[in-house]
Amino acid sequence: MWAYYRSEQERLRVLKTSLDKSFFVHNSVYEEAIFTSEMRLMKANMKILQDKLLKEMHEEELLNIRRGLASLFKAHQGNV
């Protein structure tokens, strides 16, 4: 009976160890997949934000150039 008890204890220990290793491997693979997915989303959102900011900067710069040209032409027309 004692030998049977020891063999069952060993079997349970091996099963528990296998389950823990399997869970850890699958868990880390799952976490890596989530991390990768989140990083892709973050990069995409940053790209969208950068593009929007760049567009706004270009529009503002074009507006400043238009204002400068308009004032230059008005000053030139006043001199003519």
PDB file of N, CA, C and O in Angstrom:
ATOM      1  N   MET A   1       0.834  -1.185   0.000  1.00  0.00           N
ATOM      2  CA  MET A   1       0.000   0.000   0.000  1.00  0.00           C
ATOM      3  C   MET A   1       0.885   1.256   0.000  1.00  0.00           C
ATOM      4  O   MET A   1       0.597   2.231  -0.694  1.00  0.00           O
ATOM      5  N   TRP A   2       1.954   1.214   0.783  1.00  0.00           N
ATOM      6  CA  TRP A   2       2.859   2.358   0.863  1.00  0.00           C
ATOM      7  C   TRP A   2       3.501   2.636  -0.498  1.00  0.00           C
ATOM      8  O   TRP A   2       3.635   3.798  -0.883  1.00  0.00           O
ATOM      9  N   ALA A   3       3.890   1.615  -1.216  1.00  0.00           N
ATOM     10  CA  ALA A   3       4.515   1.777  -2.537  1.00  0.00           C
ATOM     11  C   ALA A   3       3.512   2.390  -3.515  1.00  0.00           C
ATOM     12  O   ALA A   3       3.873   3.248  -4.321  1.00  0.00           O
ATOM     13  N   TYR A   4       2.260   1.952  -3.445  1.00  0.00           N
ATOM     14  CA  TYR A   4       1.219   2.511  -4.310  1.00  0.00           C
ATOM     15  C   TYR A   4       1.021   3.995  -4.002  1.00  0.00           C
ATOM     16  O   TYR A   4       0.908   4.811  -4.917  1.00  0.00           O
ATOM     17  N   TYR A   5       0.979   4.342  -2.721  1.00  0.00           N
ATOM     18  CA  TYR A   5       0.811   5.724  -2.296  1.00  0.00           C
ATOM     19  C   TYR A   5       1.954   6.585  -2.821  1.00  0.00           C
ATOM     20  O   TYR A   5       1.712   7.677  -3.335  1.00  0.00           O
ATOM     21  N   ARG A   6       3.205   6.110  -2.698  1.00  0.00           N
ATOM     22  CA  ARG A   6       4.382   6.858  -3.165  1.00  0.00           C
ATOM     23  C   ARG A   6       4.337   7.025  -4.684  1.00  0.00           C
ATOM     24  O   ARG A   6       4.653   8.099  -5.195  1.00  0.00           O
ATOM     25  N   SER A   7       3.952   5.985  -5.403  1.00  0.00           N
ATOM     26  CA  SER A   7       3.911   6.097  -6.866  1.00  0.00           C
ATOM     27  C   SER A   7       2.828   7.090  -7.304  1.00  0.00           C
ATOM     28  O   SER A   7       3.024   7.834  -8.265  1.00  0.00           O
ATOM     29  N   GLU A   8       1.695   7.103  -6.609  1.00  0.00           N
ATOM     30  CA  GLU A   8       0.640   8.064  -6.925  1.00  0.00           C
ATOM     31  C   GLU A   8       1.078   9.487  -6.603  1.00  0.00           C
ATOM     32  O   GLU A   8       0.785  10.413  -7.358  1.00  0.00           O
ATOM     33  N   GLN A   9       1.770   9.662  -5.499  1.00  0.00           N
ATOM     34  CA  GLN A   9       2.296  10.985  -5.154  1.00  0.00           C
ATOM     35  C   GLN A   9       3.273  11.470  -6.226  1.00  0.00           C
ATOM     36  O   GLN A   9       3.237  12.634  -6.625  1.00  0.00           O
ATOM     37  N   GLU A  10       4.135  10.583  -6.682  1.00  0.00           N
ATOM     38  CA  GLU A  10       5.103  10.934  -7.736  1.00  0.00           C
ATOM     39  C   GLU A  10       4.373  11.258  -9.038  1.00  0.00           C
ATOM     40  O   GLU A  10       4.717  12.219  -9.727  1.00  0.00           O
ATOM     41  N   ARG A  11       3.369  10.453  -9.371  1.00  0.00           N
ATOM     42  CA  ARG A  11       2.582  10.703 -10.585  1.00  0.00           C
ATOM     43  C   ARG A  11       1.897  12.069 -10.505  1.00  0.00           C
ATOM     44  O   ARG A  11       1.903  12.816 -11.484  1.00  0.00           O
ATOM     45  N   LEU A  12       1.317  12.401  -9.377  1.00  0.00           N
ATOM     46  CA  LEU A  12       0.668  13.698  -9.207  1.00  0.00           C
ATOM     47  C   LEU A  12       1.674  14.842  -9.297  1.00  0.00           C
ATOM     48  O   LEU A  12       1.382  15.890  -9.874  1.00  0.00           O
ATOM     49  N   ARG A  13       2.852  14.637  -8.727  1.00  0.00           N
ATOM     50  CA  ARG A  13       3.888  15.666  -8.797  1.00  0.00           C
ATOM     51  C   ARG A  13       4.304  15.901 -10.246  1.00  0.00           C
ATOM     52  O   ARG A  13       4.453  17.046 -10.674  1.00  0.00           O
ATOM     53  N   VAL A  14       4.491  14.822 -10.998  1.00  0.00           N
ATOM     54  CA  VAL A  14       4.881  14.945 -12.407  1.00  0.00           C
ATOM     55  C   VAL A  14       3.776  15.632 -13.207  1.00  0.00           C
ATOM     56  O   VAL A  14       4.056  16.496 -14.038  1.00  0.00           O
ATOM     57  N   LEU A  15       2.530  15.253 -12.962  1.00  0.00           N
ATOM     58  CA  LEU A  15       1.414  15.897 -13.666  1.00  0.00           C
ATOM     59  C   LEU A  15       1.322  17.382 -13.344  1.00  0.00           C
ATOM     60  O   LEU A  15       1.110  18.204 -14.235  1.00  0.00           O
ATOM     61  N   LYS A  16       1.481  17.720 -12.077  1.00  0.00           N
ATOM     62  CA  LYS A  16       1.434  19.118 -11.665  1.00  0.00           C
ATOM     63  C   LYS A  16       2.565  19.911 -12.307  1.00  0.00           C
ATOM     64  O   LYS A  16       2.348  21.021 -12.792  1.00  0.00           O
ATOM     65  N   THR A  17       3.765  19.349 -12.312  1.00  0.00           N
ATOM     66  CA  THR A  17       4.909  20.012 -12.928  1.00  0.00           C
ATOM     67  C   THR A  17       4.672  20.214 -14.423  1.00  0.00           C
ATOM     68  O   THR A  17       4.951  21.282 -14.967  1.00  0.00           O
ATOM     69  N   SER A  18       4.157  19.184 -15.076  1.00  0.00           N
ATOM     70  CA  SER A  18       3.865  19.291 -16.515  1.00  0.00           C
ATOM     71  C   SER A  18       2.817  20.352 -16.789  1.00  0.00           C
ATOM     72  O   SER A  18       2.939  21.132 -17.733  1.00  0.00           O
ATOM     73  N   LEU A  19       1.790  20.375 -15.959  1.00  0.00           N
ATOM     74  CA  LEU A  19       0.730  21.365 -16.129  1.00  0.00           C
ATOM     75  C   LEU A  19       1.264  22.772 -15.912  1.00  0.00           C
ATOM     76  O   LEU A  19       0.942  23.682 -16.676  1.00  0.00           O
ATOM     77  N   ASP A  20       2.072  22.959 -14.882  1.00  0.00           N
ATOM     78  CA  ASP A  20       2.655  24.274 -14.615  1.00  0.00           C
ATOM     79  C   ASP A  20       3.529  24.734 -15.772  1.00  0.00           C
ATOM     80  O   ASP A  20       3.455  25.889 -16.190  1.00  0.00           O
ATOM     81  N   LYS A  21       4.361  23.828 -16.292  1.00  0.00           N
ATOM     82  CA  LYS A  21       5.224  24.187 -17.423  1.00  0.00           C
ATOM     83  C   LYS A  21       4.385  24.517 -18.643  1.00  0.00           C
ATOM     84  O   LYS A  21       4.655  25.495 -19.341  1.00  0.00           O
ATOM     85  N   SER A  22       3.379  23.713 -18.900  1.00  0.00           N
ATOM     86  CA  SER A  22       2.520  23.934 -20.066  1.00  0.00           C
ATOM     87  C   SER A  22       1.793  25.256 -19.935  1.00  0.00           C
ATOM     88  O   SER A  22       1.716  26.023 -20.895  1.00  0.00           O
ATOM     89  N   PHE A  23       1.260  25.529 -18.756  1.00  0.00           N
ATOM     90  CA  PHE A  23       0.545  26.781 -18.530  1.00  0.00           C
ATOM     91  C   PHE A  23       1.487  27.964 -18.688  1.00  0.00           C
ATOM     92  O   PHE A  23       1.125  28.967 -19.303  1.00  0.00           O
ATOM     93  N   PHE A  24       2.684  27.856 -18.143  1.00  0.00           N
ATOM     94  CA  PHE A  24       3.637  28.953 -18.232  1.00  0.00           C
ATOM     95  C   PHE A  24       4.009  29.223 -19.683  1.00  0.00           C
ATOM     96  O   PHE A  24       4.057  30.379 -20.102  1.00  0.00           O
ATOM     97  N   VAL A  25       4.271  28.183 -20.449  1.00  0.00           N
ATOM     98  CA  VAL A  25       4.643  28.353 -21.859  1.00  0.00           C
ATOM     99  C   VAL A  25       3.486  28.972 -22.633  1.00  0.00           C
ATOM    100  O   VAL A  25       3.681  29.931 -23.380  1.00  0.00           O
ATOM    101  N   HIS A  26       2.281  28.428 -22.456  1.00  0.00           N
ATOM    102  CA  HIS A  26       1.138  28.966 -23.191  1.00  0.00           C
ATOM    103  C   HIS A  26       0.797  30.368 -22.718  1.00  0.00           C
ATOM    104  O   HIS A  26       0.413  31.226 -23.513  1.00  0.00           O
ATOM    105  N   ASN A  27       0.937  30.591 -21.433  1.00  0.00           N
ATOM    106  CA  ASN A  27       0.643  31.905 -20.887  1.00  0.00           C
ATOM    107  C   ASN A  27       1.620  32.942 -21.439  1.00  0.00           C
ATOM    108  O   ASN A  27       1.207  34.037 -21.821  1.00  0.00           O
ATOM    109  N   SER A  28       2.907  32.608 -21.485  1.00  0.00           N
ATOM    110  CA  SER A  28       3.880  33.566 -21.997  1.00  0.00           C
ATOM    111  C   SER A  28       3.696  33.800 -23.499  1.00  0.00           C
ATOM    112  O   SER A  28       3.879  34.919 -23.979  1.00  0.00           O
ATOM    113  N   VAL A  29       3.337  32.755 -24.234  1.00  0.00           N
ATOM    114  CA  VAL A  29       3.061  32.929 -25.670  1.00  0.00           C
ATOM    115  C   VAL A  29       1.837  33.827 -25.850  1.00  0.00           C
ATOM    116  O   VAL A  29       1.831  34.703 -26.714  1.00  0.00           O
ATOM    117  N   TYR A  30       0.815  33.614 -25.045  1.00  0.00           N
ATOM    118  CA  TYR A  30      -0.401  34.430 -25.103  1.00  0.00           C
ATOM    119  C   TYR A  30      -0.080  35.880 -24.760  1.00  0.00           C
ATOM    120  O   TYR A  30      -0.534  36.798 -25.442  1.00  0.00           O
ATOM    121  N   GLU A  31       0.706  36.085 -23.697  1.00  0.00           N
ATOM    122  CA  GLU A  31       1.077  37.443 -23.306  1.00  0.00           C
ATOM    123  C   GLU A  31       1.907  38.123 -24.388  1.00  0.00           C
ATOM    124  O   GLU A  31       1.743  39.317 -24.638  1.00  0.00           O
ATOM    125  N   GLU A  32       2.791  37.376 -25.025  1.00  0.00           N
ATOM    126  CA  GLU A  32       3.606  37.949 -26.098  1.00  0.00           C
ATOM    127  C   GLU A  32       2.734  38.356 -27.282  1.00  0.00           C
ATOM    128  O   GLU A  32       2.964  39.395 -27.902  1.00  0.00           O
ATOM    129  N   ALA A  33       1.739  37.538 -27.589  1.00  0.00           N
ATOM    130  CA  ALA A  33       0.826  37.867 -28.688  1.00  0.00           C
ATOM    131  C   ALA A  33       0.032  39.131 -28.360  1.00  0.00           C
ATOM    132  O   ALA A  33      -0.162  39.988 -29.223  1.00  0.00           O
ATOM    133  N   ILE A  34      -0.420  39.244 -27.128  1.00  0.00           N
ATOM    134  CA  ILE A  34      -1.164  40.440 -26.716  1.00  0.00           C
ATOM    135  C   ILE A  34      -0.257  41.662 -26.781  1.00  0.00           C
ATOM    136  O   ILE A  34      -0.658  42.714 -27.278  1.00  0.00           O
ATOM    137  N   PHE A  35       0.964  41.519 -26.276  1.00  0.00           N
ATOM    138  CA  PHE A  35       1.913  42.635 -26.288  1.00  0.00           C
ATOM    139  C   PHE A  35       2.184  43.092 -27.716  1.00  0.00           C
ATOM    140  O   PHE A  35       2.172  44.288 -28.004  1.00  0.00           O
ATOM    141  N   THR A  36       2.426  42.139 -28.603  1.00  0.00           N
ATOM    142  CA  THR A  36       2.700  42.463 -30.005  1.00  0.00           C
ATOM    143  C   THR A  36       1.506  43.173 -30.640  1.00  0.00           C
ATOM    144  O   THR A  36       1.670  44.153 -31.368  1.00  0.00           O
ATOM    145  N   SER A  37       0.320  42.675 -30.361  1.00  0.00           N
ATOM    146  CA  SER A  37      -0.889  43.289 -30.904  1.00  0.00           C
ATOM    147  C   SER A  37      -1.066  44.712 -30.379  1.00  0.00           C
ATOM    148  O   SER A  37      -1.379  45.627 -31.142  1.00  0.00           O
ATOM    149  N   GLU A  38      -0.867  44.892 -29.088  1.00  0.00           N
ATOM    150  CA  GLU A  38      -0.991  46.221 -28.496  1.00  0.00           C
ATOM    151  C   GLU A  38       0.052  47.186 -29.059  1.00  0.00           C
ATOM    152  O   GLU A  38      -0.246  48.355 -29.298  1.00  0.00           O
ATOM    153  N   MET A  39       1.264  46.700 -29.269  1.00  0.00           N
ATOM    154  CA  MET A  39       2.317  47.544 -29.836  1.00  0.00           C
ATOM    155  C   MET A  39       1.958  47.974 -31.254  1.00  0.00           C
ATOM    156  O   MET A  39       2.180  49.124 -31.633  1.00  0.00           O
ATOM    157  N   ARG A  40       1.400  47.049 -32.038  1.00  0.00           N
ATOM    158  CA  ARG A  40       0.980  47.399 -33.398  1.00  0.00           C
ATOM    159  C   ARG A  40      -0.099  48.476 -33.367  1.00  0.00           C
ATOM    160  O   ARG A  40      -0.052  49.440 -34.131  1.00  0.00           O
ATOM    161  N   LEU A  41      -1.072  48.300 -32.473  1.00  0.00           N
ATOM    162  CA  LEU A  41      -2.141  49.304 -32.362  1.00  0.00           C
ATOM    163  C   LEU A  41      -1.581  50.650 -31.925  1.00  0.00           C
ATOM    164  O   LEU A  41      -1.986  51.691 -32.443  1.00  0.00           O
ATOM    165  N   MET A  42      -0.660  50.632 -30.983  1.00  0.00           N
ATOM    166  CA  MET A  42      -0.067  51.873 -30.496  1.00  0.00           C
ATOM    167  C   MET A  42       0.719  52.561 -31.606  1.00  0.00           C
ATOM    168  O   MET A  42       0.640  53.780 -31.758  1.00  0.00           O
ATOM    169  N   LYS A  43       1.476  51.787 -32.382  1.00  0.00           N
ATOM    170  CA  LYS A  43       2.235  52.370 -33.494  1.00  0.00           C
ATOM    171  C   LYS A  43       1.296  52.951 -34.542  1.00  0.00           C
ATOM    172  O   LYS A  43       1.553  54.026 -35.084  1.00  0.00           O
ATOM    173  N   ALA A  44       0.208  52.242 -34.825  1.00  0.00           N
ATOM    174  CA  ALA A  44      -0.757  52.738 -35.806  1.00  0.00           C
ATOM    175  C   ALA A  44      -1.395  54.033 -35.319  1.00  0.00           C
ATOM    176  O   ALA A  44      -1.546  54.981 -36.090  1.00  0.00           O
ATOM    177  N   ASN A  45      -1.767  54.076 -34.047  1.00  0.00           N
ATOM    178  CA  ASN A  45      -2.358  55.294 -33.485  1.00  0.00           C
ATOM    179  C   ASN A  45      -1.363  56.448 -33.498  1.00  0.00           C
ATOM    180  O   ASN A  45      -1.731  57.586 -33.788  1.00  0.00           O
ATOM    181  N   MET A  46      -0.103  56.154 -33.183  1.00  0.00           N
ATOM    182  CA  MET A  46       0.920  57.198 -33.220  1.00  0.00           C
ATOM    183  C   MET A  46       1.124  57.709 -34.633  1.00  0.00           C
ATOM    184  O   MET A  46       1.309  58.909 -34.840  1.00  0.00           O
ATOM    185  N   LYS A  47       1.092  56.811 -35.608  1.00  0.00           N
ATOM    186  CA  LYS A  47       1.255  57.208 -37.009  1.00  0.00           C
ATOM    187  C   LYS A  47       0.110  58.119 -37.431  1.00  0.00           C
ATOM    188  O   LYS A  47       0.330  59.133 -38.093  1.00  0.00           O
ATOM    189  N   ILE A  48      -1.106  57.760 -37.050  1.00  0.00           N
ATOM    190  CA  ILE A  48      -2.273  58.591 -37.373  1.00  0.00           C
ATOM    191  C   ILE A  48      -2.128  59.970 -36.730  1.00  0.00           C
ATOM    192  O   ILE A  48      -2.375  60.991 -37.371  1.00  0.00           O
ATOM    193  N   LEU A  49      -1.731  59.988 -35.474  1.00  0.00           N
ATOM    194  CA  LEU A  49      -1.553  61.255 -34.762  1.00  0.00           C
ATOM    195  C   LEU A  49      -0.444  62.096 -35.389  1.00  0.00           C
ATOM    196  O   LEU A  49      -0.596  63.308 -35.540  1.00  0.00           O
ATOM    197  N   GLN A  50       0.677  61.459 -35.757  1.00  0.00           N
ATOM    198  CA  GLN A  50       1.771  62.191 -36.407  1.00  0.00           C
ATOM    199  C   GLN A  50       1.327  62.767 -37.740  1.00  0.00           C
ATOM    200  O   GLN A  50       1.633  63.916 -38.057  1.00  0.00           O
ATOM    201  N   ASP A  51       0.601  61.969 -38.524  1.00  0.00           N
ATOM    202  CA  ASP A  51       0.121  62.455 -39.821  1.00  0.00           C
ATOM    203  C   ASP A  51      -0.824  63.646 -39.650  1.00  0.00           C
ATOM    204  O   ASP A  51      -0.756  64.622 -40.397  1.00  0.00           O
ATOM    205  N   LYS A  52      -1.701  63.546 -38.658  1.00  0.00           N
ATOM    206  CA  LYS A  52      -2.640  64.637 -38.392  1.00  0.00           C
ATOM    207  C   LYS A  52      -1.894  65.901 -37.966  1.00  0.00           C
ATOM    208  O   LYS A  52      -2.196  66.999 -38.434  1.00  0.00           O
ATOM    209  N   LEU A  53      -0.930  65.735 -37.083  1.00  0.00           N
ATOM    210  CA  LEU A  53      -0.145  66.872 -36.602  1.00  0.00           C
ATOM    211  C   LEU A  53       0.662  67.495 -37.740  1.00  0.00           C
ATOM    212  O   LEU A  53       0.732  68.718 -37.855  1.00  0.00           O
ATOM    213  N   LEU A  54       1.266  66.665 -38.574  1.00  0.00           N
ATOM    214  CA  LEU A  54       2.035  67.163 -39.710  1.00  0.00           C
ATOM    215  C   LEU A  54       1.141  67.928 -40.680  1.00  0.00           C
ATOM    216  O   LEU A  54       1.529  68.976 -41.197  1.00  0.00           O
ATOM    217  N   LYS A  55      -0.054  67.400 -40.922  1.00  0.00           N
ATOM    218  CA  LYS A  55      -0.995  68.079 -41.819  1.00  0.00           C
ATOM    219  C   LYS A  55      -1.382  69.444 -41.254  1.00  0.00           C
ATOM    220  O   LYS A  55      -1.426  70.435 -41.984  1.00  0.00           O
ATOM    221  N   GLU A  56      -1.665  69.492 -39.936  1.00  0.00           N
ATOM    222  CA  GLU A  56      -2.019  70.768 -39.312  1.00  0.00           C
ATOM    223  C   GLU A  56      -0.857  71.760 -39.384  1.00  0.00           C
ATOM    224  O   GLU A  56      -1.064  72.952 -39.611  1.00  0.00           O
ATOM    225  N   MET A  57       0.362  71.261 -39.190  1.00  0.00           N
ATOM    226  CA  MET A  57       1.532  72.140 -39.276  1.00  0.00           C
ATOM    227  C   MET A  57       1.695  72.679 -40.690  1.00  0.00           C
ATOM    228  O   MET A  57       2.002  73.858 -40.870  1.00  0.00           O
ATOM    229  N   HIS A  58       1.494  71.830 -41.697  1.00  0.00           N
ATOM    230  CA  HIS A  58       1.602  72.279 -43.094  1.00  0.00           C
ATOM    231  C   HIS A  58       0.532  73.317 -43.409  1.00  0.00           C
ATOM    232  O   HIS A  58       0.808  74.332 -44.050  1.00  0.00           O
ATOM    233  N   GLU A  59      -0.696  73.053 -42.952  1.00  0.00           N
ATOM    234  CA  GLU A  59      -1.776  74.006 -43.209  1.00  0.00           C
ATOM    235  C   GLU A  59      -1.480  75.354 -42.554  1.00  0.00           C
ATOM    236  O   GLU A  59      -1.713  76.407 -43.148  1.00  0.00           O
ATOM    237  N   GLU A  60      -0.965  75.310 -41.327  1.00  0.00           N
ATOM    238  CA  GLU A  60      -0.630  76.557 -40.627  1.00  0.00           C
ATOM    239  C   GLU A  60       0.501  77.293 -41.349  1.00  0.00           C
ATOM    240  O   GLU A  60       0.467  78.516 -41.483  1.00  0.00           O
ATOM    241  N   GLU A  61       1.489  76.549 -41.805  1.00  0.00           N
ATOM    242  CA  GLU A  61       2.609  77.163 -42.520  1.00  0.00           C
ATOM    243  C   GLU A  61       2.138  77.768 -43.846  1.00  0.00           C
ATOM    244  O   GLU A  61       2.566  78.861 -44.216  1.00  0.00           O
ATOM    245  N   LEU A  62       1.255  77.057 -44.561  1.00  0.00           N
ATOM    246  CA  LEU A  62       0.692  77.607 -45.806  1.00  0.00           C
ATOM    247  C   LEU A  62      -0.109  78.873 -45.534  1.00  0.00           C
ATOM    248  O   LEU A  62      -0.031  79.829 -46.305  1.00  0.00           O
ATOM    249  N   LEU A  63      -0.872  78.893 -44.455  1.00  0.00           N
ATOM    250  CA  LEU A  63      -1.638  80.083 -44.090  1.00  0.00           C
ATOM    251  C   LEU A  63      -0.695  81.254 -43.806  1.00  0.00           C
ATOM    252  O   LEU A  63      -0.959  82.379 -44.232  1.00  0.00           O
ATOM    253  N   ASN A  64       0.393  80.998 -43.097  1.00  0.00           N
ATOM    254  CA  ASN A  64       1.372  82.056 -42.822  1.00  0.00           C
ATOM    255  C   ASN A  64       2.008  82.573 -44.109  1.00  0.00           C
ATOM    256  O   ASN A  64       2.236  83.775 -44.249  1.00  0.00           O
ATOM    257  N   ILE A  65       2.292  81.685 -45.039  1.00  0.00           N
ATOM    258  CA  ILE A  65       2.880  82.100 -46.324  1.00  0.00           C
ATOM    259  C   ILE A  65       1.870  82.943 -47.105  1.00  0.00           C
ATOM    260  O   ILE A  65       2.229  83.971 -47.679  1.00  0.00           O
ATOM    261  N   ARG A  66       0.602  82.507 -47.126  1.00  0.00           N
ATOM    262  CA  ARG A  66      -0.434  83.279 -47.827  1.00  0.00           C
ATOM    263  C   ARG A  66      -0.571  84.686 -47.230  1.00  0.00           C
ATOM    264  O   ARG A  66      -0.675  85.675 -47.955  1.00  0.00           O
ATOM    265  N   ARG A  67      -0.568  84.749 -45.904  1.00  0.00           N
ATOM    266  CA  ARG A  67      -0.679  86.058 -45.248  1.00  0.00           C
ATOM    267  C   ARG A  67       0.526  86.942 -45.600  1.00  0.00           C
ATOM    268  O   ARG A  67       0.379  88.131 -45.882  1.00  0.00           O
ATOM    269  N   GLY A  68       1.700  86.341 -45.575  1.00  0.00           N
ATOM    270  CA  GLY A  68       2.906  87.098 -45.917  1.00  0.00           C
ATOM    271  C   GLY A  68       2.869  87.591 -47.348  1.00  0.00           C
ATOM    272  O   GLY A  68       3.202  88.746 -47.615  1.00  0.00           O
ATOM    273  N   LEU A  69       2.465  86.723 -48.282  1.00  0.00           N
ATOM    274  CA  LEU A  69       2.367  87.127 -49.685  1.00  0.00           C
ATOM    275  C   LEU A  69       1.295  88.195 -49.876  1.00  0.00           C
ATOM    276  O   LEU A  69       1.488  89.147 -50.633  1.00  0.00           O
ATOM    277  N   ALA A  70       0.158  88.036 -49.184  1.00  0.00           N
ATOM    278  CA  ALA A  70      -0.915  89.034 -49.304  1.00  0.00           C
ATOM    279  C   ALA A  70      -0.439  90.393 -48.810  1.00  0.00           C
ATOM    280  O   ALA A  70      -0.707  91.412 -49.447  1.00  0.00           O
ATOM    281  N   SER A  71       0.264  90.417 -47.680  1.00  0.00           N
ATOM    282  CA  SER A  71       0.750  91.705 -47.175  1.00  0.00           C
ATOM    283  C   SER A  71       1.831  92.270 -48.095  1.00  0.00           C
ATOM    284  O   SER A  71       1.921  93.485 -48.267  1.00  0.00           O
ATOM    285  N   LEU A  72       2.651  91.403 -48.687  1.00  0.00           N
ATOM    286  CA  LEU A  72       3.680  91.851 -49.612  1.00  0.00           C
ATOM    287  C   LEU A  72       3.047  92.471 -50.853  1.00  0.00           C
ATOM    288  O   LEU A  72       3.489  93.524 -51.313  1.00  0.00           O
ATOM    289  N   PHE A  73       2.005  91.821 -51.404  1.00  0.00           N
ATOM    290  CA  PHE A  73       1.332  92.356 -52.585  1.00  0.00           C
ATOM    291  C   PHE A  73       0.589  93.667 -52.271  1.00  0.00           C
ATOM    292  O   PHE A  73       0.561  94.583 -53.093  1.00  0.00           O
ATOM    293  N   LYS A  74       0.001  93.742 -51.095  1.00  0.00           N
ATOM    294  CA  LYS A  74      -0.687  94.976 -50.720  1.00  0.00           C
ATOM    295  C   LYS A  74       0.318  96.125 -50.582  1.00  0.00           C
ATOM    296  O   LYS A  74       0.055  97.252 -51.001  1.00  0.00           O
ATOM    297  N   ALA A  75       1.457  95.817 -49.993  1.00  0.00           N
ATOM    298  CA  ALA A  75       2.492  96.859 -49.843  1.00  0.00           C
ATOM    299  C   ALA A  75       3.016  97.260 -51.216  1.00  0.00           C
ATOM    300  O   ALA A  75       3.274  98.439 -51.459  1.00  0.00           O
ATOM    301  N   HIS A  76       3.176  96.288 -52.120  1.00  0.00           N
ATOM    302  CA  HIS A  76       3.671  96.586 -53.463  1.00  0.00           C
ATOM    303  C   HIS A  76       2.644  97.389 -54.263  1.00  0.00           C
ATOM    304  O   HIS A  76       3.010  98.288 -55.021  1.00  0.00           O
ATOM    305  N   GLN A  77       1.350  97.064 -54.094  1.00  0.00           N
ATOM    306  CA  GLN A  77       0.308  97.820 -54.803  1.00  0.00           C
ATOM    307  C   GLN A  77       0.191  99.231 -54.294  1.00  0.00           C
ATOM    308  O   GLN A  77      -0.171 100.135 -55.049  1.00  0.00           O
ATOM    309  N   GLY A  78       0.494  99.443 -53.011  1.00  0.00           N
ATOM    310  CA  GLY A  78       0.438 100.780 -52.459  1.00  0.00           C
ATOM    311  C   GLY A  78       1.575 101.641 -52.970  1.00  0.00           C
ATOM    312  O   GLY A  78       1.446 102.863 -53.046  1.00  0.00           O
ATOM    313  N   ASN A  79       2.695 101.010 -53.325  1.00  0.00           N
ATOM    314  CA  ASN A  79       3.853 101.745 -53.848  1.00  0.00           C
ATOM    315  C   ASN A  79       3.721 102.050 -55.314  1.00  0.00           C
ATOM    316  O   ASN A  79       4.402 102.944 -55.815  1.00  0.00           O
ATOM    317  N   VAL A  80       2.867 101.339 -56.020  1.00  0.00           N
ATOM    318  CA  VAL A  80       2.758 101.532 -57.472  1.00  0.00           C
ATOM    319  C   VAL A  80       1.907 102.677 -57.829  1.00  0.00           C
ATOM    320  O   VAL A  80       1.721 102.963 -59.011  1.00  0.00           O
TER     321      VAL A  80
END
